[in-house]
Amino acid sequence: MVDPKQIALAITGASGAPYARRLLEQLLQQDITVHLMISAAGRIVLADELDWKLPARAADAAKALTAEFDCHPGQLKLYGEQQWSAPLASGSHSVPTMIVCPCTMGTLSAIACGGSDNLINRAADVMIKEQRKLIVVPREAPFSPIHLENMLKLAKLGVCIMPPNPGFYFRPQTLDDVIDFVVARILDQASIPHQLMPRWGE
């Protein structure tokens, strides 16, 4: 049985760390258990864009993030890139939804081709084979024909392709407003309630 109070979040090396941070914050605030995976390149981008210099050991990084977000002990579970003993490596886990935010084109390609050379790619492969919700937030511009073909392939398999394209009809006043717009759309696709943005017509 899947558990709606659990979610997997993968952060890879594309630009867009503020989206990942806000998304993680929102998930933890709703008492959702987050199974977090961060690629080596993702750690570099987190340091560059957010000044997050996480400890190398997954357990130490999880402790640091738990303190930063003031969440319950055990609510945030962080796995190493090659941690094949992680629950997400098997279809028997109870996590119903996985989000890759931001998603590099290399990760997108690996997922589209069924490559499972690290835990992130394997976890995404499991979500597809188990017909569970996989949301990919690809951050690149412009998209090449290869990128578009990979996205189309995944979309035909039921994967939600969610480029972080903000709307401006709500007249954002700050960068945080723009970030919240994108994160709100991601949460909608994950069927997670939020109060980040008013609904159209409200």
Backbone as numpy.savetxt, mean C-alpha at the origin, in Angstrom:
# Nx Ny Nz CAx CAy CAz Cx Cy Cz
-11.24 -18.13 6.94 -12.08 -16.93 6.94 -11.20 -15.67 6.94
-11.58 -14.71 6.11 -10.84 -13.45 6.09 -11.31 -12.57 7.24
-10.43 -11.66 7.66 -10.70 -10.77 8.78 -10.70 -9.34 8.26
-11.86 -8.66 8.20 -11.92 -7.30 7.64 -11.13 -6.28 8.45
-10.71 -6.63 9.64 -9.93 -5.71 10.46 -8.42 -5.90 10.27
-8.05 -6.58 9.18 -6.64 -6.72 8.83 -6.43 -6.27 7.39
-5.27 -5.71 7.12 -4.96 -5.27 5.76 -3.45 -5.36 5.55
-3.04 -5.62 4.32 -1.62 -5.63 3.97 -1.29 -4.35 3.21
-0.18 -3.73 3.57 0.26 -2.52 2.90 1.73 -2.69 2.50
2.01 -2.51 1.22 3.37 -2.59 0.71 3.80 -1.21 0.22
4.99 -0.79 0.63 5.55 0.48 0.20 6.79 0.18 -0.62
6.79 0.59 -1.88 7.94 0.33 -2.74 8.64 1.65 -3.09
9.61 1.61 -3.99 10.52 2.73 -4.18 10.09 3.83 -5.12
8.82 3.90 -5.46 8.35 5.03 -6.28 8.16 6.26 -5.40
8.22 7.43 -6.00 7.91 8.64 -5.26 6.44 8.60 -4.83
6.16 9.14 -3.66 4.79 9.12 -3.16 4.70 8.68 -1.71
5.81 8.82 -0.98 5.83 8.42 0.43 4.76 9.13 1.27
4.43 10.40 1.00 3.37 11.03 1.81 2.02 10.33 1.69
1.72 9.75 0.54 0.48 8.97 0.40 0.54 7.75 1.32
1.67 7.07 1.32 1.81 5.86 2.14 1.70 6.19 3.62
2.33 7.28 4.03 2.29 7.66 5.44 0.87 7.96 5.89
0.15 8.75 5.11 -1.22 9.12 5.47 -2.13 7.91 5.46
-1.93 7.04 4.50 -2.73 5.81 4.42 -2.48 4.94 5.65
-1.22 4.75 6.02 -0.89 3.96 7.19 -1.50 4.57 8.44
-1.42 5.87 8.56 -2.00 6.56 9.71 -3.50 6.32 9.81
-4.20 6.45 8.69 -5.65 6.25 8.68 -6.03 4.82 9.06
-5.30 3.86 8.55 -5.59 2.45 8.85 -5.40 2.17 10.32
-4.31 2.66 10.90 -4.03 2.40 12.31 -5.03 3.11 13.22
-5.47 4.29 12.82 -6.45 5.02 13.62 -7.79 4.30 13.71
-8.06 3.44 12.74 -9.31 2.69 12.74 -9.16 1.31 13.38
-8.08 1.12 14.13 -7.83 -0.14 14.83 -7.72 -1.33 13.88
-7.26 -1.08 12.68 -7.00 -2.14 11.72 -5.58 -2.65 11.94
-5.43 -3.96 11.94 -4.09 -4.55 12.03 -3.44 -4.46 10.65
-2.29 -3.81 10.59 -1.62 -3.57 9.31 -0.41 -4.50 9.19
-0.38 -5.28 8.12 0.76 -6.12 7.79 1.60 -5.32 6.78
2.69 -4.75 7.25 3.46 -3.79 6.47 4.71 -4.42 5.86
4.92 -4.12 4.58 6.12 -4.55 3.88 6.75 -3.33 3.21
8.04 -3.15 3.36 8.74 -2.01 2.77 9.94 -2.54 2.01
10.03 -2.23 0.72 11.18 -2.68 -0.07 12.41 -1.87 0.30
13.58 -2.35 -0.12 14.82 -1.62 0.15 14.79 -0.23 -0.48
14.29 -0.16 -1.72 14.16 1.14 -2.38 13.10 2.00 -1.69
12.07 1.35 -1.17 11.03 2.07 -0.45 11.58 2.76 0.78
12.50 2.10 1.47 13.13 2.71 2.64 13.91 3.97 2.26
14.56 3.93 1.09 15.32 5.09 0.62 14.38 6.26 0.34
13.26 5.97 -0.31 12.30 7.03 -0.64 11.67 7.59 0.64
11.36 6.73 1.61 10.82 7.22 2.88 11.80 8.17 3.56
13.07 7.85 3.49 14.09 8.74 4.07 14.19 10.04 3.31
14.14 9.97 1.98 14.28 11.16 1.15 13.08 12.09 1.26
11.88 11.52 1.26 10.67 12.34 1.18 10.05 12.66 2.53
10.33 11.84 3.55 9.72 12.05 4.86 10.73 12.16 5.99
12.01 11.99 5.67 13.05 11.93 6.71 12.83 10.76 7.66
12.17 9.72 7.18 12.00 8.48 7.96 13.22 7.61 7.74
14.07 7.50 8.72 15.23 6.62 8.64 14.97 5.45 9.57
14.32 4.43 9.04 13.90 3.30 9.85 15.05 2.36 10.16
15.02 1.75 11.35 16.05 0.74 11.68 16.05 -0.39 10.67
17.19 -1.02 10.48 17.32 -2.08 9.48 16.49 -3.31 9.83
16.49 -3.68 11.11 15.73 -4.87 11.53 14.24 -4.57 11.54
13.46 -5.49 10.98 12.01 -5.30 10.88 11.39 -5.09 12.25
11.81 -5.86 13.25 11.23 -5.74 14.59 11.50 -4.36 15.18
12.71 -3.83 14.96 13.04 -2.50 15.49 12.28 -1.41 14.74
12.13 -1.57 13.43 11.37 -0.60 12.64 9.90 -0.60 13.06
9.35 -1.78 13.31 7.96 -1.88 13.76 7.77 -1.17 15.09
8.74 -1.32 15.98 8.66 -0.67 17.29 8.69 0.85 17.13
9.56 1.34 16.23 9.66 2.78 16.00 8.37 3.34 15.42
7.77 2.64 14.46 6.53 3.11 13.84 5.36 3.01 14.81
5.35 1.98 15.63 4.29 1.83 16.64 4.32 3.02 17.60
5.51 3.45 17.98 5.64 4.61 18.86 5.23 5.89 18.14
5.63 6.03 16.88 5.31 7.25 16.15 3.81 7.43 15.97
3.10 6.33 15.66 1.66 6.42 15.42 0.83 6.13 16.68
1.51 5.83 17.77 0.84 5.59 19.05 -0.27 4.55 18.90
0.04 3.45 18.25 -0.96 2.40 18.06 -0.73 1.27 19.05
-1.66 0.34 19.09 -1.60 -0.75 20.05 -0.41 -1.67 19.73
0.24 -2.21 20.73 1.30 -3.19 20.49 0.76 -4.38 19.68
1.46 -4.73 18.62 1.01 -5.83 17.78 0.06 -5.43 16.68
-0.41 -4.17 16.69 -1.33 -3.72 15.64 -0.59 -3.52 14.31
0.69 -3.19 14.39 1.51 -2.99 13.21 2.54 -4.12 13.13
2.45 -4.91 12.09 3.37 -6.03 11.90 4.21 -5.74 10.66
5.50 -5.67 10.83 6.40 -5.33 9.73 7.27 -6.54 9.39
7.35 -6.85 8.09 8.08 -8.04 7.64 9.26 -7.64 6.77
10.30 -8.45 6.82 11.44 -8.25 5.95 11.14 -8.64 4.52
11.93 -8.10 3.59 11.68 -8.32 2.17 11.80 -9.79 1.77
12.61 -10.53 2.48 12.80 -11.95 2.18 12.26 -12.85 3.31
11.31 -12.35 4.06 10.77 -13.09 5.19 9.67 -14.05 4.72
10.10 -15.18 4.20 9.15 -16.12 3.60 8.27 -16.82 4.62
8.61 -16.69 5.91 7.76 -17.27 6.95 6.57 -16.38 7.29
6.50 -15.19 6.69 5.40 -14.26 6.97 4.08 -14.86 6.50
2.99 -14.61 7.22 1.68 -15.15 6.83 1.28 -14.80 5.41
1.67 -13.62 4.93 1.25 -13.16 3.61 1.81 -13.99 2.47
2.80 -14.83 2.75 3.39 -15.67 1.71 2.53 -16.88 1.39
1.47 -17.09 2.17 0.60 -18.26 1.98 -0.85 -17.84 1.77
-1.55 -18.59 0.96 -2.97 -18.32 0.73 -3.85 -18.63 1.92
-3.28 -19.24 2.96 -4.07 -19.58 4.15 -4.24 -18.40 5.10
-3.59 -17.25 4.81 -3.72 -16.11 5.72 -5.13 -15.52 5.64
-5.45 -14.67 6.61 -6.83 -14.15 6.73 -6.97 -12.69 6.32
-5.97 -12.17 5.61 -6.00 -10.75 5.20 -6.79 -10.61 3.90
-7.87 -9.83 3.87 -8.71 -9.76 2.68 -8.26 -8.78 1.61
-7.41 -7.81 1.99 -7.06 -6.73 1.07 -5.58 -6.39 1.18
-4.97 -6.13 0.04 -3.59 -5.67 -0.01 -3.50 -4.42 -0.87
-2.74 -3.44 -0.40 -2.52 -2.20 -1.12 -1.02 -2.02 -1.36
-0.64 -1.72 -2.58 0.75 -1.39 -2.90 0.79 0.10 -3.19
1.34 0.88 -2.27 1.29 2.34 -2.38 2.54 2.96 -1.76
3.34 3.63 -2.58 3.27 3.70 -4.04 3.86 2.44 -4.66
3.55 2.22 -5.93 4.00 1.02 -6.63 4.95 1.40 -7.76
6.16 0.86 -7.73 7.11 1.09 -8.82 6.68 0.29 -10.05
7.21 0.67 -11.19 6.92 -0.07 -12.41 7.58 -1.45 -12.38
8.70 -1.57 -11.64 9.33 -2.88 -11.49 8.45 -3.82 -10.69
7.86 -3.33 -9.61 6.94 -4.15 -8.81 5.70 -4.49 -9.62
5.17 -3.51 -10.34 4.01 -3.74 -11.20 4.29 -4.85 -12.20
5.48 -4.80 -12.82 5.85 -5.81 -13.80 5.96 -7.19 -13.16
6.59 -7.25 -11.99 6.76 -8.53 -11.30 5.41 -9.14 -10.93
4.49 -8.30 -10.46 3.15 -8.80 -10.11 2.43 -9.29 -11.36
2.52 -8.53 -12.45 1.83 -8.90 -13.68 2.37 -10.20 -14.27
3.65 -10.46 -14.04 4.28 -11.67 -14.60 4.29 -12.84 -13.62
3.77 -12.63 -12.41 3.75 -13.69 -11.42 5.08 -13.93 -10.76
5.98 -12.95 -10.85 7.28 -13.09 -10.19 7.13 -13.00 -8.69
7.79 -13.87 -7.98 7.67 -13.91 -6.52 9.04 -13.94 -5.87
9.90 -13.00 -6.28 11.28 -13.01 -5.79 11.46 -12.28 -4.47
10.39 -11.67 -3.97 10.42 -11.09 -2.63 9.02 -11.19 -2.03
8.90 -10.82 -0.76 7.62 -11.01 -0.07 6.52 -10.15 -0.66
6.84 -8.93 -1.08 5.82 -8.06 -1.65 5.20 -8.69 -2.89
6.06 -9.14 -3.81 5.56 -9.74 -5.05 4.80 -11.04 -4.77
5.31 -11.84 -3.84 4.64 -13.08 -3.49 3.28 -12.81 -2.84
3.22 -11.83 -1.95 1.94 -11.50 -1.29 0.91 -11.04 -2.32
1.34 -10.25 -3.30 0.42 -9.80 -4.35 -0.04 -10.98 -5.20
0.88 -11.89 -5.50 0.54 -13.09 -6.26 -0.49 -13.92 -5.52
-0.34 -14.01 -4.20 -1.30 -14.76 -3.38 -2.68 -14.10 -3.44
-2.73 -12.77 -3.37 -4.02 -12.08 -3.42 -4.75 -12.37 -4.73
-4.00 -12.40 -5.83 -4.61 -12.67 -7.13 -5.11 -14.11 -7.21
-4.27 -15.05 -6.79 -4.67 -16.46 -6.91 -5.82 -16.82 -5.98
-5.91 -16.11 -4.84 -7.00 -16.36 -3.89 -8.23 -15.50 -4.19
-8.15 -14.69 -5.26 -9.24 -13.82 -5.69 -9.67 -12.85 -4.59
-8.66 -12.26 -3.95 -8.91 -11.25 -2.94 -8.58 -9.87 -3.51
-8.88 -8.84 -2.75 -8.73 -7.47 -3.24 -7.27 -7.04 -3.25
-6.81 -6.63 -4.43 -5.46 -6.08 -4.58 -5.58 -4.70 -5.22
-5.04 -3.70 -4.54 -5.09 -2.32 -5.03 -3.66 -1.86 -5.28
-3.39 -1.44 -6.50 -2.05 -1.00 -6.89 -2.09 0.49 -7.21
-1.19 1.24 -6.60 -1.13 2.70 -6.80 0.16 3.01 -7.56
0.13 2.93 -8.90 1.35 3.12 -9.70 1.72 4.59 -9.81
2.99 4.91 -9.51 3.44 6.30 -9.54 4.56 6.42 -10.56
4.19 6.87 -11.75 5.15 7.08 -12.83 4.54 8.05 -13.82
5.37 8.79 -14.54 4.87 9.69 -15.57 5.99 10.00 -16.55
5.75 9.83 -17.85 4.54 9.23 -18.43 4.61 7.71 -18.33
3.49 7.05 -18.61 3.46 5.59 -18.68 3.92 5.15 -20.07
4.78 4.14 -20.10 5.20 3.58 -21.39 4.18 2.52 -21.82
4.22 2.09 -23.08 3.33 1.00 -23.50 3.50 -0.26 -22.64
4.72 -0.53 -22.18 4.94 -1.69 -21.32 4.18 -1.53 -20.00
4.27 -0.33 -19.41 3.55 -0.07 -18.16 2.05 -0.25 -18.36
1.54 0.31 -19.45 0.10 0.24 -19.71 -0.36 -1.19 -19.97
0.46 -1.96 -20.66 0.11 -3.36 -20.91 0.07 -4.14 -19.61
1.03 -3.89 -18.72 1.03 -4.57 -17.43 -0.19 -4.19 -16.60
-0.55 -2.92 -16.62 -1.73 -2.48 -15.88 -3.00 -3.09 -16.44
-3.10 -3.15 -17.77 -4.27 -3.76 -18.39 -4.36 -5.24 -18.05
-3.24 -5.91 -18.06 -3.22 -7.34 -17.72 -3.75 -7.56 -16.31
-3.28 -6.73 -15.37 -3.73 -6.86 -13.98 -5.20 -6.47 -13.82
-5.61 -5.41 -14.52 -7.01 -4.98 -14.43 -7.95 -6.08 -14.90
-7.55 -6.81 -15.94 -8.37 -7.92 -16.44 -8.46 -9.06 -15.44
-7.52 -9.12 -14.50 -7.53 -10.13 -13.45 -8.29 -9.66 -12.21
-8.82 -8.44 -12.26 -9.59 -7.92 -11.14 -8.81 -7.02 -10.20
-7.56 -6.74 -10.54 -6.75 -5.85 -9.70 -7.21 -4.41 -9.91
-7.34 -3.65 -8.83 -7.71 -2.24 -8.93 -6.45 -1.42 -9.21
-6.43 -0.75 -10.35 -5.31 0.12 -10.72 -5.70 1.55 -10.35
-4.99 2.13 -9.40 -5.41 3.40 -8.81 -4.28 4.43 -8.85
-4.00 5.03 -10.02 -2.95 6.05 -10.06 -3.31 7.21 -9.13
-2.33 7.78 -8.44 -2.62 8.86 -7.48 -2.87 10.19 -8.18
-3.99 10.27 -8.89 -4.33 11.48 -9.64 -5.36 12.29 -8.87
-4.97 13.38 -8.25 -5.93 14.16 -7.46 -6.88 14.97 -8.34
-8.09 15.16 -7.85 -9.02 16.09 -8.49 -8.85 17.45 -7.84
-9.29 18.49 -8.53 -9.16 19.84 -7.99 -10.50 20.57 -7.93
-11.59 19.83 -8.20 -12.91 20.43 -8.13 -13.30 20.81 -6.70
-12.64 20.20 -5.70 -12.94 20.54 -4.31 -12.07 21.69 -3.79
-11.26 22.25 -4.68 -10.44 23.42 -4.40 -9.53 23.23 -3.17
-8.55 22.36 -3.32 -7.63 22.12 -2.20 -6.86 23.38 -1.84
-6.64 23.56 -0.55 -5.92 24.73 -0.06 -4.49 24.41 0.35
-4.22 23.14 0.61 -2.89 22.74 1.06 -2.48 21.44 0.37
-1.20 21.11 0.50 -0.72 19.83 -0.02 -1.39 18.67 0.71
-1.65 18.83 2.00 -2.34 17.79 2.75 -3.72 17.50 2.18
-4.40 18.52 1.68 -5.71 18.31 1.05 -5.59 17.42 -0.18
-4.56 17.64 -0.97 -4.33 16.85 -2.18 -4.02 15.40 -1.80
-3.17 15.23 -0.79 -2.83 13.88 -0.33 -4.08 13.16 0.18
-4.90 13.86 0.95 -6.11 13.25 1.50 -7.08 12.83 0.39
-7.14 13.59 -0.69 -8.02 13.22 -1.80 -7.64 11.85 -2.34
-6.35 11.64 -2.56 -5.87 10.36 -3.10 -6.08 9.24 -2.10
-5.72 9.48 -0.85 -5.87 8.45 0.18 -7.34 8.08 0.37
-8.22 9.06 0.29 -9.66 8.79 0.41 -10.14 7.83 -0.68
-9.65 8.02 -1.90 -10.06 7.14 -3.00 -9.54 5.72 -2.78
-8.32 5.62 -2.23 -7.76 4.30 -1.95 -8.59 3.59 -0.87
-8.93 4.33 0.19 -9.74 3.75 1.26 -11.11 3.33 0.75
-11.68 4.10 -0.16 -12.96 3.72 -0.75 -12.86 2.37 -1.45
-11.80 2.20 -2.22 -11.62 0.94 -2.94 -11.39 -0.23 -1.99
-10.83 0.06 -0.82 -10.60 -0.97 0.18 -11.81 -1.19 1.09
-12.90 -0.45 0.81 -14.14 -0.54 1.61 -13.90 -0.19 3.07
-13.07 0.81 3.29 -12.76 1.27 4.64 -13.37 2.67 4.82
-14.27 2.84 5.78 -14.91 4.15 5.98 -13.90 5.20 6.43
-14.18 6.43 6.09 -13.28 7.54 6.46 -14.05 8.84 6.41
-13.42 9.88 6.97 -14.00 11.22 6.96 -13.04 12.21 6.30
-12.20 11.73 5.41 -11.19 12.59 4.81 -11.76 13.61 3.84
-12.79 13.20 3.10 -13.34 14.06 2.06 -14.85 13.96 2.07
-15.55 15.05 1.77 -17.00 14.97 1.62 -17.33 14.22 0.32
-18.46 13.52 0.32 -18.92 12.85 -0.89 -19.46 13.87 -1.88
-19.41 13.51 -3.15 -19.92 14.40 -4.18 -21.39 14.69 -3.91
-21.75 15.94 -3.89 -23.13 16.34 -3.66 -23.47 16.59 -2.22
-22.56 16.24 -1.31 -22.83 16.49 0.12 -22.54 17.94 0.47
